[in-house]
Amino acid sequence: MILDMEAVPVSDRPTTTLAGARRRVGLPAAALAALLLAAAPAPAAVMSVYERMAQADLVVRARTIDGTLRLAECRVLEVLKGQTDLRSLYVAFRGDNMTRSRWKDRIVFEDGAESVLMLEPVVDSEGDPKALDRFRLVGGYLGKVDLPREGAEAYIQAFRRLGEILALEDIHQIWEAHKGLILEHNPYLVETGFAEILKFRLGDAAMVPSLLEHLDSRHDRFREASLMVLSQVFERAHRRDEPVGNEDHVVARLLTAAMEDPVAEVRVAAVRALQAYGRADVVPALRQMAEDDPSQDVRYQATVSVYRLSREHGSLAP
Protein backbone atom coordinates (compact mmCIF):
# COMPACT_ATOMS: atom_id res chain seq x y z
CA MET A 1 0.00 0.00 0.00
CA ILE A 2 1.33 3.47 -0.91
CA LEU A 3 1.25 6.31 1.62
CA ASP A 4 -1.94 8.29 1.16
CA MET A 5 -2.23 11.43 3.32
CA GLU A 6 -5.19 12.81 1.34
CA ALA A 7 -8.37 12.70 3.35
CA VAL A 8 -9.34 16.12 2.06
CA PRO A 9 -13.09 15.80 1.30
CA VAL A 10 -14.41 16.40 -2.21
CA SER A 11 -17.26 18.89 -2.56
CA ASP A 12 -20.73 17.43 -2.79
CA ARG A 13 -22.48 17.58 -6.11
CA PRO A 14 -26.15 17.84 -7.12
CA THR A 15 -27.77 14.64 -8.31
CA THR A 16 -30.24 16.34 -10.63
CA THR A 17 -30.15 19.30 -13.02
CA LEU A 18 -31.43 22.62 -11.73
CA ALA A 19 -33.58 23.27 -14.76
CA GLY A 20 -35.25 19.85 -14.66
CA ALA A 21 -35.98 20.02 -10.95
CA ARG A 22 -37.30 23.56 -11.30
CA ARG A 23 -39.83 22.49 -13.93
CA ARG A 24 -41.04 19.59 -11.77
CA VAL A 25 -41.26 21.52 -8.50
CA GLY A 26 -42.24 24.95 -9.79
CA LEU A 27 -39.79 26.94 -7.60
CA PRO A 28 -37.64 29.92 -8.64
CA ALA A 29 -34.22 28.74 -9.78
CA ALA A 30 -32.24 30.40 -6.97
CA ALA A 31 -34.57 29.18 -4.24
CA LEU A 32 -34.49 25.66 -5.62
CA ALA A 33 -30.70 25.75 -5.79
CA ALA A 34 -30.51 26.64 -2.11
CA LEU A 35 -32.92 23.81 -1.29
CA LEU A 36 -30.87 21.28 -3.25
CA LEU A 37 -27.64 22.41 -1.59
CA ALA A 38 -29.10 21.95 1.87
CA ALA A 39 -30.32 18.44 0.98
CA ALA A 40 -27.08 17.25 -0.65
CA PRO A 41 -25.50 14.26 1.15
CA ALA A 42 -22.28 14.80 3.10
CA PRO A 43 -19.15 13.10 1.71
CA ALA A 44 -18.04 9.93 3.45
CA ALA A 45 -15.15 10.38 5.86
CA VAL A 46 -11.85 8.69 5.07
CA MET A 47 -9.37 7.89 7.84
CA SER A 48 -5.99 9.46 7.15
CA VAL A 49 -2.58 7.96 7.89
CA TYR A 50 -2.21 10.48 10.70
CA GLU A 51 -5.44 9.26 12.30
CA ARG A 52 -4.29 5.65 11.97
CA MET A 53 -0.99 6.55 13.63
CA ALA A 54 -2.92 8.15 16.50
CA GLN A 55 -4.79 4.88 17.10
CA ALA A 56 -1.65 2.71 17.14
CA ASP A 57 0.27 1.85 20.30
CA LEU A 58 3.48 1.45 18.34
CA VAL A 59 4.55 2.75 14.92
CA VAL A 60 7.82 1.50 13.43
CA ARG A 61 9.74 1.49 10.21
CA ALA A 62 10.65 -2.12 9.62
CA ARG A 63 12.19 -4.47 7.07
CA THR A 64 10.56 -7.85 6.44
CA ILE A 65 12.88 -10.74 7.29
CA ASP A 66 10.45 -13.54 6.46
CA GLY A 67 6.90 -12.97 5.24
CA THR A 68 6.13 -16.62 4.51
CA LEU A 69 5.56 -17.62 8.13
CA ARG A 70 2.26 -17.62 9.99
CA LEU A 71 3.56 -14.50 11.72
CA ALA A 72 5.63 -12.13 9.57
CA GLU A 73 9.05 -11.56 11.09
CA CYS A 74 10.21 -7.94 10.81
CA ARG A 75 13.40 -6.13 11.78
CA VAL A 76 12.78 -2.82 13.61
CA LEU A 77 14.74 -0.06 11.87
CA GLU A 78 13.22 2.97 13.59
CA VAL A 79 10.55 3.72 16.18
CA LEU A 80 8.26 6.48 14.94
CA LYS A 81 5.73 6.46 17.76
CA GLY A 82 5.70 4.76 21.15
CA GLN A 83 8.56 2.93 22.82
CA THR A 84 10.15 -0.48 22.38
CA ASP A 85 13.54 -2.13 22.85
CA LEU A 86 12.69 -4.90 20.40
CA ARG A 87 15.11 -5.41 17.54
CA SER A 88 12.61 -7.64 15.73
CA LEU A 89 8.92 -8.37 16.11
CA TYR A 90 6.20 -10.59 14.67
CA VAL A 91 3.02 -9.43 12.95
CA ALA A 92 -0.14 -11.54 12.83
CA PHE A 93 -1.77 -10.69 9.50
CA ARG A 94 -3.21 -13.85 7.93
CA GLY A 95 -6.44 -13.62 9.90
CA ASP A 96 -7.03 -10.14 8.47
CA ASN A 97 -6.58 -11.52 4.95
CA MET A 98 -9.12 -14.29 5.60
CA THR A 99 -11.79 -11.92 6.93
CA ARG A 100 -11.16 -9.00 4.57
CA SER A 101 -13.82 -7.65 2.23
CA ARG A 102 -13.28 -8.23 -1.49
CA TRP A 103 -12.48 -4.58 -2.18
CA LYS A 104 -9.75 -4.41 0.47
CA ASP A 105 -6.12 -4.91 -0.45
CA ARG A 106 -4.49 -8.18 0.55
CA ILE A 107 -1.73 -7.85 3.16
CA VAL A 108 1.61 -9.06 1.81
CA PHE A 109 5.00 -9.02 3.54
CA GLU A 110 7.68 -9.20 0.85
CA ASP A 111 11.07 -10.32 2.07
CA GLY A 112 13.52 -7.42 2.19
CA ALA A 113 10.87 -4.74 1.67
CA GLU A 114 10.54 -1.81 4.06
CA SER A 115 7.23 -0.67 5.52
CA VAL A 116 5.80 1.57 8.19
CA LEU A 117 3.72 -0.59 10.53
CA MET A 118 0.99 0.77 12.82
CA LEU A 119 0.69 -1.84 15.52
CA GLU A 120 -1.18 -2.94 18.62
CA PRO A 121 -0.43 -6.00 20.79
CA VAL A 122 -2.08 -9.35 20.07
CA VAL A 123 -4.15 -10.10 23.17
CA ASP A 124 -5.89 -13.17 24.57
CA SER A 125 -9.53 -13.54 25.58
CA GLU A 126 -8.87 -11.65 28.80
CA GLY A 127 -7.20 -8.73 27.05
CA ASP A 128 -3.65 -9.57 28.10
CA PRO A 129 -0.78 -9.53 25.54
CA LYS A 130 0.02 -13.02 24.28
CA ALA A 131 3.70 -12.16 23.82
CA LEU A 132 5.73 -8.97 24.10
CA ASP A 133 6.94 -9.24 20.50
CA ARG A 134 3.63 -10.21 18.85
CA PHE A 135 1.49 -7.52 17.20
CA ARG A 136 -1.35 -7.00 14.76
CA LEU A 137 -1.94 -4.19 12.28
CA VAL A 138 -4.28 -1.38 13.31
CA GLY A 139 -7.09 -1.29 10.78
CA GLY A 140 -5.96 -4.41 8.92
CA TYR A 141 -4.34 -3.59 5.57
CA LEU A 142 -4.55 0.14 6.38
CA GLY A 143 -2.03 -0.38 9.16
CA LYS A 144 0.81 -1.21 6.76
CA VAL A 145 2.31 1.43 4.47
CA ASP A 146 4.85 0.05 2.01
CA LEU A 147 7.77 2.38 1.31
CA PRO A 148 8.97 2.78 -2.28
CA ARG A 149 12.47 1.60 -3.07
CA GLU A 150 13.28 5.07 -4.43
CA GLY A 151 12.22 8.37 -2.86
CA ALA A 152 11.24 6.85 0.48
CA GLU A 153 12.92 9.57 2.52
CA ALA A 154 10.07 12.06 2.00
CA TYR A 155 7.63 9.50 3.38
CA ILE A 156 9.87 8.70 6.33
CA GLN A 157 10.36 12.39 7.15
CA ALA A 158 6.60 12.85 7.13
CA PHE A 159 6.08 9.95 9.53
CA ARG A 160 8.80 11.31 11.85
CA ARG A 161 7.18 14.74 11.98
CA LEU A 162 3.71 13.30 12.57
CA GLY A 163 5.10 11.10 15.32
CA GLU A 164 6.58 14.18 16.99
CA ILE A 165 3.21 15.91 16.91
CA LEU A 166 1.44 12.88 18.35
CA ALA A 167 3.94 12.89 21.23
CA LEU A 168 2.84 16.40 22.28
CA GLU A 169 0.59 16.49 25.33
CA ASP A 170 -0.85 20.02 25.19
CA ILE A 171 -3.79 20.27 22.78
CA HIS A 172 -2.98 23.88 21.90
CA GLN A 173 0.55 22.88 20.91
CA ILE A 174 -0.91 20.10 18.76
CA TRP A 175 -3.27 22.52 17.01
CA GLU A 176 -0.46 25.00 16.35
CA ALA A 177 1.63 22.15 14.95
CA HIS A 178 -1.24 21.19 12.64
CA LYS A 179 -1.44 24.76 11.36
CA GLY A 180 2.31 24.84 10.81
CA LEU A 181 2.20 21.78 8.55
CA ILE A 182 0.82 23.76 5.61
CA LEU A 183 4.06 25.78 5.64
CA GLU A 184 6.15 22.64 5.10
CA HIS A 185 7.70 21.70 1.73
CA ASN A 186 6.89 18.01 2.15
CA PRO A 187 3.54 17.49 0.35
CA TYR A 188 2.52 14.63 2.67
CA LEU A 189 2.81 16.96 5.66
CA VAL A 190 0.96 19.78 3.88
CA GLU A 191 -1.91 17.47 3.03
CA THR A 192 -2.16 16.22 6.60
CA GLY A 193 -2.10 19.81 7.86
CA PHE A 194 -5.02 20.79 5.64
CA ALA A 195 -7.00 17.74 6.72
CA GLU A 196 -6.57 18.50 10.43
CA ILE A 197 -7.22 22.23 10.03
CA LEU A 198 -10.47 21.54 8.19
CA LYS A 199 -11.57 18.87 10.65
CA PHE A 200 -11.03 21.01 13.75
CA ARG A 201 -11.77 24.37 12.06
CA LEU A 202 -8.38 25.76 13.11
CA GLY A 203 -8.11 28.45 10.42
CA ASP A 204 -7.74 32.08 11.50
CA ALA A 205 -7.12 35.47 9.90
CA ALA A 206 -3.35 35.22 10.47
CA MET A 207 -3.26 32.27 8.07
CA VAL A 208 -4.88 34.13 5.14
CA PRO A 209 -1.60 35.15 3.40
CA SER A 210 -0.28 31.56 3.55
CA LEU A 211 -3.58 30.19 2.32
CA LEU A 212 -3.60 32.59 -0.62
CA GLU A 213 -0.10 31.44 -1.57
CA HIS A 214 -1.42 27.90 -1.91
CA LEU A 215 -3.73 29.12 -4.70
CA ASP A 216 -0.63 29.03 -6.91
CA SER A 217 0.16 25.42 -5.95
CA ARG A 218 0.55 22.86 -8.73
CA HIS A 219 -1.40 20.42 -6.56
CA ASP A 220 -5.15 20.67 -7.24
CA ARG A 221 -6.00 19.31 -3.80
CA PHE A 222 -3.97 22.04 -2.05
CA ARG A 223 -5.69 24.83 -3.98
CA GLU A 224 -9.08 23.36 -3.13
CA ALA A 225 -8.20 22.76 0.53
CA SER A 226 -6.85 26.29 0.98
CA LEU A 227 -10.13 27.71 -0.34
CA MET A 228 -12.12 25.48 2.00
CA VAL A 229 -10.08 26.74 4.96
CA LEU A 230 -10.56 30.33 3.77
CA SER A 231 -14.32 29.77 3.80
CA GLN A 232 -14.09 28.65 7.43
CA VAL A 233 -11.95 31.69 8.29
CA PHE A 234 -14.42 34.11 6.68
CA GLU A 235 -17.42 32.50 8.35
CA ARG A 236 -15.77 32.80 11.76
CA ALA A 237 -14.71 36.39 11.09
CA HIS A 238 -18.32 37.29 10.25
CA ARG A 239 -19.62 35.68 13.43
CA ARG A 240 -17.07 37.55 15.55
CA ASP A 241 -17.18 40.77 13.49
CA GLU A 242 -13.42 40.54 12.91
CA PRO A 243 -11.52 41.98 9.93
CA VAL A 244 -9.45 39.73 7.69
CA GLY A 245 -7.29 42.51 6.23
CA ASN A 246 -6.36 43.62 2.70
CA GLU A 247 -9.88 43.03 1.48
CA ASP A 248 -9.53 43.99 -2.18
CA HIS A 249 -6.47 41.76 -2.62
CA VAL A 250 -8.25 38.80 -1.02
CA VAL A 251 -11.35 39.23 -3.19
CA ALA A 252 -9.25 39.61 -6.34
CA ARG A 253 -7.41 36.35 -5.63
CA LEU A 254 -10.67 34.52 -4.97
CA LEU A 255 -12.27 35.85 -8.15
CA THR A 256 -9.24 34.78 -10.18
CA ALA A 257 -9.46 31.27 -8.76
CA ALA A 258 -13.23 31.13 -9.33
CA MET A 259 -13.00 32.20 -12.96
CA GLU A 260 -9.65 30.86 -14.16
CA ASP A 261 -8.64 27.73 -12.24
CA PRO A 262 -8.63 24.75 -14.65
CA VAL A 263 -10.20 22.36 -12.11
CA ALA A 264 -13.96 22.57 -11.55
CA GLU A 265 -13.76 21.45 -7.90
CA VAL A 266 -11.34 24.28 -7.16
CA ARG A 267 -13.62 26.82 -8.85
CA VAL A 268 -16.54 25.54 -6.77
CA ALA A 269 -14.50 26.01 -3.59
CA ALA A 270 -13.54 29.53 -4.72
CA VAL A 271 -17.20 30.46 -5.29
CA ARG A 272 -18.06 29.17 -1.82
CA ALA A 273 -15.21 31.24 -0.36
CA LEU A 274 -16.55 34.35 -2.11
CA GLN A 275 -19.96 33.66 -0.65
CA ALA A 276 -18.45 33.23 2.81
CA TYR A 277 -16.54 36.50 2.40
CA GLY A 278 -19.90 38.15 1.90
CA ARG A 279 -19.22 41.19 -0.27
CA ALA A 280 -22.10 42.32 -2.46
CA ASP A 281 -19.87 43.65 -5.25
CA VAL A 282 -18.93 40.10 -6.34
CA VAL A 283 -22.53 39.24 -7.25
CA PRO A 284 -22.25 40.39 -10.91
CA ALA A 285 -19.20 38.17 -11.43
CA LEU A 286 -21.01 35.24 -9.79
CA ARG A 287 -24.03 35.82 -12.01
CA GLN A 288 -21.75 35.61 -15.03
CA MET A 289 -20.24 32.35 -13.76
CA ALA A 290 -23.73 30.96 -13.15
CA GLU A 291 -24.41 31.47 -16.86
CA ASP A 292 -21.10 30.78 -18.57
CA ASP A 293 -18.96 28.32 -16.58
CA PRO A 294 -18.54 25.02 -18.47
CA SER A 295 -19.04 22.99 -15.27
CA GLN A 296 -22.57 22.32 -14.03
CA ASP A 297 -21.24 22.13 -10.49
CA VAL A 298 -19.76 25.63 -10.71
CA ARG A 299 -22.90 27.07 -12.29
CA TYR A 300 -24.98 25.47 -9.57
CA GLN A 301 -22.82 26.81 -6.72
CA ALA A 302 -22.64 30.27 -8.31
CA THR A 303 -26.44 30.36 -8.55
CA VAL A 304 -26.76 29.44 -4.88
CA SER A 305 -24.17 32.05 -3.88
CA VAL A 306 -25.91 34.80 -5.88
CA TYR A 307 -29.18 33.97 -4.17
CA ARG A 308 -27.72 33.96 -0.66
CA LEU A 309 -25.60 37.11 -1.10
CA SER A 310 -28.49 38.97 -2.68
CA ARG A 311 -30.77 37.95 0.18
CA GLU A 312 -28.13 38.90 2.76
CA HIS A 313 -27.66 42.38 1.27
CA GLY A 314 -31.35 43.00 0.61
CA SER A 315 -31.11 43.10 -3.15
CA LEU A 316 -32.81 39.84 -4.16
CA ALA A 317 -33.71 40.04 -7.83
CA PRO A 318 -36.75 38.25 -9.30
N, C-alpha and C positions, 0 to 999 in steps of 0.2 A: 504493500500500500504506500502511495506517495503522500508526503506531508501536504495537508490541505488546511490552511488557516482561515479559509474564506468566511463562512458563516455570516456574511453580510446579506440580509434578506433582499429579495427581488421585489420590486413594487407590484402590488396587486393590479390585475387587469380586468376590465369589464368582460362579461361573458355574453353580452348581446350588443347589437349596434344601437346607438342613441336614437337614430332616426326611426328604426323599426319599433323600438320600445315606445317611443313617443306616439307613434300612430296607434299602437294597441291600447295605450293607457290614456292618451288624451291630455297629457301634462305639457306645460311649456318646456322647451328643451333644457334650459338652465336648471329649472327645478327638478326635472327628471334626472339630470346628471348628478345633482347633489344627492338625490335619493339612491341612485345606483352606487355611488361612492360609499355611502354609509353602509350599504348592504353587502359590499364586496367582502369575500372571505379573507381572513388573515393568512399570510404565508406560514407554512409549517416551519417550526424551529429546527435548526440543525446544530448538533453539539459540536463545538470547535475543539481543536487539539488542546487549547488552553484549558477548556472546561474539563476535558478528559484527564489532563495532568492534575487538575485540582482534586479530582476524585480518587486518584491513585495514592497509595501509601508510599510507593517507591517508584521512581522513574530513573532508568539507567540507559546509557548507551552500551550496547553489548554486541559481541560477535558470536555467531552460532558455531559451536564446536561440533555438535552432532544433532541434526534435526530428524534423524530416522528413528529415534527411540520413542518410547511411549511418552516420556517427558523430554522436551528439547533441552539439551545442555548448552548453556551460554556463558561466555567469558565476560565479566563485568569490566568495561573499559573506562567508564566514567559514571559517577552518580550525579544526576541532574536534579533530583528532588528526594528528600528523605535522607536516611542514614543507613549504611550497611558496611560491614567489614568483609563481606563475602567477595571472593575472587571469581567464583563461578556460582551459577544458580540453575535451577531447573524450572521449566515452564510447562504446566499442564494445558494443552491446547486441543487435544483430539476430541474431547467431549464437546467443545464449542463447534468444531467442524461437523459433528454428528447431529447437533441440534440446530444448526444455522438455517435460516430461511434461504430459499433458492437465490434470491437477489443479492445476498451477502457474499463478500469475497471469502474464499477459502484461505485459512491460515496455513502458511508454509514457512518453515525454517530451513533456509538454504545454507548448507555448510559453507562457512567462510564469510557469509554476508553480514553486514552490520545493520542494526536496527535500534530504534528507540523503543523501549518497552515500558508501558504503564502497567504497574503490577499491584496486586494485593495478595496476601497469603492464602494458600489453600487451607481450608479449615475443616474440622470434622463435624459431626452432627451436633456437638455441644458448642461449636463456635471457637474451638481452640485450634491453633496452627498445627497441621500434621507434621511439618518439619520446618526448620528455620530457613532452609534453602529452597523450599518448594513454593511456587507462586502460580497465579493464573492472571490472564490479561483482563484488564478493566474494560468492559464493553465488548468482549470477544475480539473480533478482527480489528475493531477500531482502536484497540489498545496496543497495536504493533504498527510502527511507522518505519518502513524500510528506507534506508538511506541510499541515495544513488552512489555509484562507484566514482563518479566525477561530480564536483561541485557540492559535496556534502557539507562543507564547512559553514555555508550560509544557514543550512538547516540546524546544524549543531549550535551555532551561535544563537539562533532564535530560541532553541530549547533552553540554553543556559540562562538567557535573559529572563525568560518566562519563569524558570525555576527560581531565580532570584526574587522576582516579584511575589511568587507564591510563598516564599519564606518570610515576607514581611508580615508583621502582626497588627500594625495600625491600619485601619481601613482607609483613613485619609491618605496615608502614604501609598497605599495600593491604588487608590483612585488617581492620584497625581502621577504614579508610574504608568497607569493605563493611558492617560492623556499624553504623556511624554513619548509613547510608542509611535505616534504618528509623525514624530520628528526624526525617527530613525531612517537609515538608508536601506536597511534590510526589509524587503517587501513582506516577508512573513510576519515580522514584528508590526509593521504598519497596519497590515490587515487585521491582526489581532487587536491592536489599539482601537481601530474603528469599531470593531464588533463590540468591545467592552464599553466604549463611550456611548454607542447607540443603546446598548442594553440598559445601562444605568443612567442614561441621560446626563452625562458628565460635561457636555459642552457648555462653554461660557463665552462671554464677549471677548475675553483676552485671546481666545483661540481663533478668532475670525481671520486675522492675516494668514495664519498657517493653513487654515482650511481653504482660503481662496487660492493659495499657492498650489494646492492639490488639484485645482481645476485645470492645471496645465500638465497633469500627470499623463503618462502614456498608458497607464492602467485604467481601463474603463471602470473597474469596481472601486478604485480610489476616488475618481471624480464623482461617481454616484454617491459613495458613502460620505464624502465631504459635504455634499449638498444636503444629504439627509441630516447630518449633524447641524448644519447651518439652520435648517428648518427648526430643529429643537431649540437652538440658541435664540432665534427670533421669537419663537412662541413664549419662551421663558422671559425674554426681555419685555415683551408686551404685557405679560401678567404682572411683572414687577415695575413697569414703567421705567425701564432702564435704557439708556442709549447704547447703541452698538458702534457708533463712531464712523466717520468718513462715509456718510450715507450714499452720496452719489457714486462713489467708486464701487461700493458694494453692489448697488443696484445695477450698475453698468456691467460688472462681471457676471452677475446672475443672468441678465438679459442676453449677454453673449453666449453663455452656456445653453440657455433655453432655445436660442435660435440657430446656433451654429454647431453644437456638438454633434458628431456623426452618429452617436449611439442614442436610440430612442429612449431607453431607460434613464440615461443621464439627463436628457431634455425634460422628461417627466419630473425627475427630482428637482431640476432647476425651476420649473414652473411652480412646484409645490413650495420651494423656498421663497419665490417671489410672493406667493400668496401669504406665506407666514410672515414675510417682512411687512406686508400690509400697506404699501403705498398705492394711492389711487392713480398716480400718473403712469403706472405700468399697464393699466387696463387696456388702452388701445393696442399695445404690442401683443397682449394676451389674446385679444379679439382676433388679431391678424393670424396668430398661431392656431387659434381654434378653427380658422377657415383653411389655412394653407399648408400646415405641417403634413408631411407625407405619412406620418404614423397616426393611426387611429387612437392609440393610447395617449399621445401628446395632445391631439385635438380634444379628446375627452377631458383630460385634466385641465387644459386651458379653459374649456367651457365652464367647468366647475369653479375654477379660480375666478373667472370673470364674474360669475354669479355671486360668489361669496364676497369678493372685494366690493362689488357694486352695492350689495346689500349693506355691508359694513359702513360704507361711506355715504349711504343714503342717495345713491344715484342709480337705482335699479332700472334698467331700460326694459321696455316691453319685450 
